[in-house]
């Protein structure tokens, strides 16, 4: 499912004349709120759905798969998601 599919499902489930544009704005607002929460607090918990957290990766040494030469991979941040009980149970 991509964003366009999600917008269509949300617009249909709200019904009562909810346009796709309004559903898209709502989805955009939710995603922006999650981004702000991760930036400010490094953790966003949606009870029953799951928890988004910011994880830090240490700098490490890797290999160029084409040449086999050693390269240095810099430290970075990434987002991790841990599903909640309700989501895990529905799969």
Beta strands, then each sheet from edge to edge (+ up, - down):
strand 1: 43-46
strand 2: 50-57
strand 3: 60-63
strand 4: 70-73
strand 5: 76-83
sheet 1: 1+ 2- 5+
sheet 2: 3+ 4-
end
